[in-house]
Amino acid sequence: MEDSTNYAGGGIYSKNSALKICQNIITHNNAAYGGGIFCENSKIDIWNNTISGNQATEGAGVYAEGADLPDIINSIIWEDG
């Protein structure tokens, strides 16, 4: 997922769902909320990913709100701003 622009979830958008995000490069995306990944009221597993170079007003790499926070394992999140 690369070079995308959205209001929420430049790379990936999840609302009221369950999602496994594994072995991806999520880079250079833009959004107001969640430049790389946006999740609201979702159960998300983020495993073995690189999330970098994303831009957002809030949550440049990962933005999460609601009951569940994402489970982030063995992932690189860097140079998001």
PLY file of the C-alpha trace (Angstrom):
ply
format ascii 1.0
element vertex 81
property float x
property float y
property float z
element edge 80
property int vertex1
property int vertex2
end_header
0.00 0.00 0.00
1.76 3.10 -1.17
1.09 6.71 -2.13
-2.60 6.88 -1.19
-4.53 9.86 0.23
-7.81 9.61 2.18
-9.58 11.42 5.01
-9.03 8.43 7.34
-6.75 5.48 6.76
-4.42 6.51 3.98
-3.16 2.93 3.57
-5.75 0.79 5.41
-9.16 1.72 6.89
-11.03 -0.53 9.32
-14.25 0.25 11.21
-16.30 -2.22 13.28
-14.40 -5.24 12.00
-11.64 -7.77 12.66
-8.56 -7.65 10.49
-5.14 -9.30 10.31
-2.48 -7.21 8.60
0.62 -9.37 8.04
3.86 -8.99 6.06
3.17 -5.69 4.29
5.01 -2.50 3.53
2.69 0.45 4.19
4.46 3.59 3.08
4.00 7.20 1.90
0.25 7.46 2.53
-1.62 10.57 3.72
-4.77 11.12 5.78
-6.16 13.43 8.43
-6.39 10.39 10.76
-4.19 7.32 10.40
-1.81 7.98 7.56
-0.76 4.32 7.44
-3.61 2.52 9.26
-6.89 3.79 10.73
-8.91 1.52 13.02
-12.13 2.36 14.88
-13.92 -0.17 17.10
-11.96 -2.93 15.38
-9.83 -5.86 16.50
-6.67 -5.58 14.43
-3.54 -7.72 14.49
-0.54 -5.98 12.92
2.26 -8.55 12.55
5.56 -8.37 10.66
4.90 -5.11 8.82
6.90 -2.03 7.96
4.91 1.20 8.35
6.97 4.22 7.33
6.91 7.64 5.71
3.17 8.16 6.28
1.69 11.58 7.11
-1.39 12.54 9.15
-2.70 15.24 11.46
-3.23 12.51 14.08
-1.69 9.03 14.08
0.69 9.21 11.15
1.65 5.51 11.38
-1.35 3.97 13.18
-4.47 5.68 14.57
-6.75 3.65 16.84
-9.92 4.61 18.69
-12.67 2.66 20.37
-12.73 -0.40 22.58
-9.81 -2.44 21.18
-6.26 -1.33 20.58
-4.29 -3.02 17.80
-1.99 -5.92 18.66
1.33 -4.87 17.09
4.01 -7.58 16.97
7.40 -7.63 15.25
6.59 -4.56 13.14
8.66 -1.51 12.26
6.95 1.87 12.59
9.30 4.74 11.74
9.68 8.12 10.09
5.95 8.82 10.14
5.01 12.42 10.79
0 1
1 2
2 3
3 4
4 5
5 6
6 7
7 8
8 9
9 10
10 11
11 12
12 13
13 14
14 15
15 16
16 17
17 18
18 19
19 20
20 21
21 22
22 23
23 24
24 25
25 26
26 27
27 28
28 29
29 30
30 31
31 32
32 33
33 34
34 35
35 36
36 37
37 38
38 39
39 40
40 41
41 42
42 43
43 44
44 45
45 46
46 47
47 48
48 49
49 50
50 51
51 52
52 53
53 54
54 55
55 56
56 57
57 58
58 59
59 60
60 61
61 62
62 63
63 64
64 65
65 66
66 67
67 68
68 69
69 70
70 71
71 72
72 73
73 74
74 75
75 76
76 77
77 78
78 79
79 80
